[in-house]
C-alpha cells in the first residue's frame, strides 16, 4: 500500500499543473503551465520535422521538467499538407512543405507568444526558445531575427541557415550537437540519412553567427566522460566579461537525438552523459 501511494505521488509530481491545446486560427499550440502561471517565464519548444506538439512533449519530457522549475512551456504546431500529421517548420532552407510553400512561421510564433501571454498571463515580453532538428533551425532563426523578443535560445541537433540569416543582436545561445549526427552533420553538408537535400550549415558557423554581436569573448572548455556508452561530451563556454553568452555542448560520437529523451529506434550514439532538459533549463535560468 505504501509503495502504491508513493507511486501515485511520484506520478502526480511529474505532471504539469495544467495542460491544454489551443486553436489559433487554422493552427494550434499545446501549453503546459506551472502551479503559478501569472508572470511565469515562457519557453517555446519546437518539434522536429515530422513531429507534432504532443509527440515532442512526450519524447523530450521538457514540459514536466520546466513547469516544476516555474516555467510555462508552449509546444507550437508546424504545418503539413492537408490532413498530414507530419509537421515541419519553414527555417529557410529546411524543411519539407513548410519551406517549399514559404509558410510565415516567424509571424505565427510571434502570434503564439502574444496569445499565450494574453490568455494565460505568462510573461510574453521576453521568451526562451528551444527545438529539436528542424525545430532547432526554426528556434535559432527566430532568435536571430528577433533578438529583442528572446532572452536565450537553445538548439539541439539543428543548424540554421547561416549564409542567409544574420543574428541582429545579442542573444545568449546554447548549442547541443553530436559529431555522429547523420541527419544534420556536425561539419555541415547533406547527411547520409537526411530526409531533405539541404546542405546544412556547420555547427561552427552557427557558433560564429551568434557570437558576432558580442565582440571580444573568452573561451574555456571541459570534458565529461562518466558513462561507458561510447560517447563523451565537450562543453565549451564563450564569455563576455563574467557572463557565458554561448555554450557549445559537443557530443563526441553522439547521434541525432535529444539527450535524455526517448527514442527507442536509436541503437547507438545515444549519450547518457548529459540530459538536454537539465542543460537547457540551467542555461535559461542564467538569463532571468
N, C-alpha and C positions, 0 to 999 in steps of 0.2 A: 504494500500500500504506500509506504514511504517513497519507494522508487518511482511509483506511478505519479504521485504528487510532484516529485522532483522533476520528472519528465515533462509534465504539463507546465510547470513553472518555467522551465528552460524554453519550451516552445512558445510560451506567451511572451517571454522577454525578447525572443528573436524576431517577433513580428513587429511591423511598423505600427505606430499608434493609429494611423489612418491611411488607407489606400483607396484610390478611385481613378477611373478612366474618364477623361473629359473630352467631349467633342468640341472641336474648334474649327468651324466652317466644315470643309469636307475632309478634315484630318483630325487627329486626336493626340492626346498625351496622357500618360499614366503619372500620377503624383503620389508620393509616399511622404507623410508628414510626421514630424516628431510630436511628442506629447504637448509641447507648447509651440505652435506654429507661428504665432504672432512675431513678426520681425525675424524669423529664422533665416539664416543664410541659405541660399538656393544653389543647388548643383543641377546642371543639365547633363544627363548621361545619355549618350547617343549610341544606339545599337550598331552592330556591324552590318555589312552588306548581306542581304538575305535574311536578316533577323527582324525582330519587332520588339516593342517595349516590354511585353510580358516575358518573352524569351530572354532578353538581356537582363532584366531584373532578376529572373530566376538563376541564370547561369553565372552572373557576376556576384550576386549577393550584396551588391553595393547599397541598395535601399535599406536593408536591415542594419548594416554597419553604420551608415551615415545618419539615419534617424536616431539611433542610440547616442550618437555624438552631437545631436541637436540640429543637424542639417535637415532641410527639406530636399527631396530629390524628385526631379521631373525626368521621365523617360519619354521623350517625344517620338512620334512615329514618322519614319521616312515615307516615301511613296513607291508605288509599283503600278504595273498595268492594271486595268480594271479587273477586280476580283483576285488579284495576285497578292498573296501574303508575304512574298519575298521582297522586302522593302529595302530601298537604298537612299543615299544622300547625294546631292549634287555638290561634290567637293571640287568642281572644276574639271580635273582630268579623270575623275572616278566618282561614282561608279554606276553602271547599269543604265536603266531607263531614266533615272533622275538626272544624270549628267547629259544623256543624249537629248532629253526634252528641255534642258535648261531650267529645271524647277528652281524657283526662288526660295531656297531653304534658308538663306540669311534672313529674309523678312519673316518667314514662318517662325524661326526660333525667337526673333525679337517679339513677335506676337505672343508666343508661348510665355515668355518672361512676363510680359505685361498682364496677360490673363491670369497667370498664377498669383502674381502679386495682388491684383485686384480682387480675385475670387477667394484667396486663402490668407491674405495678409502677410505673406512671406516677403523677404527683402528682395526687391527687384532692381535696386539701384546699382548693384554690382554683384555679378554672379560668378560661379565657378563652372567650368566646362570640362567634361571628360568624355572619352569614347573609345571604342574598340575598332581597329581596322578602318573601314570606310567611315565609321563614326569618329575615329580619331582624326582622320583627314578633315572631316567637317568641323569638328571642335577647334582644331588648330586654325583652320581657315576663318571661322567666325571670330576667334580671338584676335587674329592678325588684323582683321579689317575693322574690328570694333573694340579697340583697347579700352575705351572709356567705359564700356559696359562690363568688362571682365576683370575680376580680381586675380584669377590664376587659371591656367589651363593644364590638363594632363592628358597626353595621348599615349595609347597603348597599341603597338603593332600597326601603326599607320603613319604615313608621312604626307604632309600637304604639298601642293604643287609650288615649290619654291621658285620656279622660273617665272611664274605669273602672279605670285602672291607676295606682297611686301608687308612686313609687320610694321604697322603705322604708329606704334607707340610701345611703351614699356609694359610688357605682360610677363609676370613670372610663369615659368613653364617647367613641367615635369615630363620627361620622355622615357617611356619604358619600351624596350625593343629587344628581340632576340636575334643573335647572329646567324641562327639556322632557320630563320623565317623564310619559307619558300613561297609565300604568297606576296608579301611586301618585303623584298630583300633589304637587309640592313644597309648594304652598299648601294642600293638603288637599282633601277632597271626592272625588267619583267621577270617575275619569279617562275619557277618550274611548275608550280601549282596555282598560279594566278588565274582568277576567273575572268580577268579582263586583259586586254593587250596594252594596258597602261605601262609606260616607262616611269616607274615610281621614283620620286626624289630620294636621295640618300638621307639617312639619319643625320649625318654630319651637316648637310645643307640646311636641315630644319633647325639644328642647334645654332648654326651661324645666323640664320634669319631672325630667331628670337633674341639672340644676344646683341645684334647690331644696334638697336636703340639704346642699349645700356652703356655703350662706350667701353672704357677700360674695365676689365674684370680679372679676378684671380682665379686660379684653378687648383683643385685638390681632389685626389682620388683615393678610394679604399676598396678592398676586395672582400666579398662574403662567400665563403665556401664551407658550409656546415653540414650539408646533406650529401649522401652518396647517391646522387640522382643524375649524374652525367652533365650537370650544369654548374656554373659559378656565376657570380654577379659582381660587376664593377660599377661602383657608384662614383660619378664624377660631378662635383659641385663647382659651379661658376658663381662667384660672389662679387657684388658691387658694394664696397665697404664691408660691413659685417653681415649683410643680408645675402642669402643664397637666392639668386634670381633665375637660375636654371639648374635643374638636376637631371643628369642623364643616367639612367639605370640600364646598363648593357648586360643582357643575359647571355653569357657565353654558352653556345650550344642550345639556346632557347628557341622554340618553335613559335608558330603563330597562335598565341593564346593569351588569355587573361590570367596572369599568375594568381593561384589560389582559387580560381573559378572552376566550374565543372565543364569538362569536355571529354566525354568518355572515349571518343574515337581516337584521341591523341595517344599514341603508344610511346613516344619518346619526345624529348625536348620540352617536357612539362616540368618547369622548375618548382622545387619546394623551398628554395632559398628565401623567397620573399612572397608577400601577399599584396596584390595590387591595391586592394581596398585600403589596407593599413598605410601603404606608402602614399597613396593619393590623399587620404584624409589628413595625414601628418603634414603633407606639403600645403594643403589648403588652409589648415589651421594657422600656419605661419603668416598668412595674409588675411587677417580678420577684417 
